[in-house]
Amino acid sequence: MPREYFNAREARRILEKNLKYYLAYRTINAYDVRPELPAKVAQMAEYLYLGLGIKNTSQRWEVLLKLCEGLVATVGSGAR
């Protein structure tokens, strides 16, 4: 795809749509980011897992995604 078709609006849309996944994956494996934010998100997720009694891996993933989605909605993507 030619570069001129990839504009800032499209880039923002892609980032905003996928940021919850990026944050969730980096919370699980923070290999290319500063560790402070993923560590804090992991602490929040563990608190939710314990409070909700969740041990199942797929349920944990769903809770982590919802948490990340809420964080992105609250804080924003910064892509303006």
C-alpha positions in Angstrom: 0.0 0.0 0.0 1.5 3.4 -0.9 2.5 5.5 2.0 0.1 8.4 1.2 -2.9 6.1 1.9 -1.7 5.7 5.5 -2.7 9.0 7.1 -2.7 10.2 10.6 -6.4 9.7 11.1 -6.1 6.0 10.1 -3.1 5.6 12.4 -5.1 7.0 15.3 -8.0 4.8 14.6 -5.8 1.7 14.5 -4.0 2.7 17.7 -7.2 3.4 19.5 -8.8 0.1 18.4 -5.8 -2.0 19.4 -4.3 -0.2 22.4 -6.1 -2.4 24.9 -4.5 -5.5 23.3 -1.1 -3.9 23.3 -1.4 -3.0 27.0 -2.7 -6.4 27.9 0.1 -8.2 26.0 2.8 -6.0 27.5 1.4 -6.6 31.0 1.9 -10.3 30.5 5.3 -9.9 28.8 7.0 -6.4 29.2 10.0 -7.2 27.0 10.2 -3.9 25.0 8.6 -1.3 27.3 9.5 0.3 30.6 8.2 -2.1 33.3 6.4 0.4 35.7 3.1 0.6 33.9 2.8 -3.1 33.1 3.7 -4.0 36.7 1.0 -1.6 38.0 -1.6 -3.0 35.6 -0.6 -6.6 36.6 -1.2 -5.6 40.3 -4.6 -4.2 39.5 -5.5 -7.4 37.5 -4.3 -9.6 40.4 -6.5 -7.6 42.7 -9.5 -8.3 40.4 -8.7 -12.0 40.0 -8.6 -12.4 43.8 -11.7 -10.3 44.4 -13.7 -12.1 41.7 -12.2 -15.6 42.5 -11.0 -16.1 39.0 -8.4 -18.9 38.3 -9.3 -19.9 34.8 -6.8 -18.6 32.2 -9.4 -17.5 29.7 -11.4 -15.7 32.3 -8.2 -14.0 33.5 -7.5 -12.9 30.0 -11.0 -11.4 29.6 -10.7 -9.6 32.9 -7.3 -8.2 31.9 -8.7 -7.0 28.5 -11.6 -5.3 30.2 -9.2 -3.7 32.7 -7.0 -2.4 29.9 -10.0 -1.3 27.9 -11.1 0.8 30.9 -7.7 2.2 31.4 -7.5 3.3 27.8 -10.9 4.8 28.0 -10.0 6.7 31.1 -6.5 7.8 30.3 -6.8 7.9 26.5 -4.5 6.8 23.8 -2.5 10.1 23.6 -3.0 9.8 19.8 -4.4 13.3 18.9 
